[in-house]
Amino acid sequence: MQLIIDASDGHQVTFDVDTKKLEQEKLQIFIDEEKTPNKGKRKRFVGVLLIPTSPENVWNVLYHFDVMGEFIPHLEYYQTRHILKTYDNGTTAEALVEGKLKVPVLTVEYTLLVSFFPDRYRVEWKLVQQDQVELYHEQGIDIQACTGGLKDVDGYGYVLPYQNNQHSIYIYAPIVETSIPLPGFAEKMITKTVTSGYMYGIRDRVKKLT
């Protein structure tokens, strides 16, 4: 079947998803080649996985962002430092989240700006750059600046209903860009290995809680 993905920059991309593999709960990973502001290109890995429960149940796990460190391989630390905005019902709309990622030849600490969109079962994140860190410091918000060879991090994840809301399709699309060249095995570990471990971890936690 064809699956239309809504990317974080507004464009859409269509992937041919193997329905048989999808319904067997096998992860499928695709590549979305995006244009950058300076007219260059970068590749985003997009994971697609079926989770056998309703989108609301999946969202209830995704929304609790602080526990993501339990699912993402090589993520040593992950914690919300500041809630910037909330919705009328008190739930978080935007937050600053610190993390520490450690893979072979690269260890980095960073802060992400994370945005939650419960009406669409969607979450987006973006690395807080050095100049933005300084602006937060001026506002009295103490957060960690990026360390190591990390250039940029961004991504999005969201849930789509499948089979009359009895199942869900979870889409996870991160990018980690480094400012230093990485060996092929390390780049693969950051992208495919982390994506796989995280998505299956989310699925297993949803199953356990439902």
Buried (B, 14 or more C-beta within 10 A) or exposed (E): EEBEBBBBEEEEBEBEBEEEBBEEBEBBBBEBEBEEEEEEEEEBBBBBBBBBBBBEBBBBBBEEBEEBBEBBBBBEEBEBBBEBEEEEEEEBBBBBBBBBBEBEEBBBBBBBBBBBBBEEBBBBBBBBBEEBBEEBEEEEBEBBBBEBBBEBBBBBBBBBBBEEEEBBBBBBBBBBBBEEEBEEEBBEBBBBBBBBBBBBBBBEBBEEEE
